[in-house]
């Protein structure tokens, strides 16, 4: 299985939406006291805003045109404070792998 990790594009929207929906349902079933199913989980407007934001990157693990997993990486900055040196860091906002493709190193590939 040749999984490729790419920067998601507008053409990956449907596959990314499916992965975020599956992740949302998983957490809603696992912890219903905290999470609920959101429909839609993402909109095309949100997706386009992520793709155009220089401080966010959306990676997709794909085989051909099939999206098997996603990772949303965000650049963050620590709070402005006279006691801290300003620094920027990466935050993994979301990571999801299709249930049928878990335990196949796809999440690790996304993290790399």
Secondary structure, 3 states (H helix, E strand, C coil): CCCEEEECCHHHHHHHHHHHHHHHHHHHHHCCCCCCCCCCCCCHHHHHHHHHCCCEEEEEEEECCEEEEEEEEEEEECCCCCCCCCCEEEEEEEEEECHHHCCCCHHHHHHC
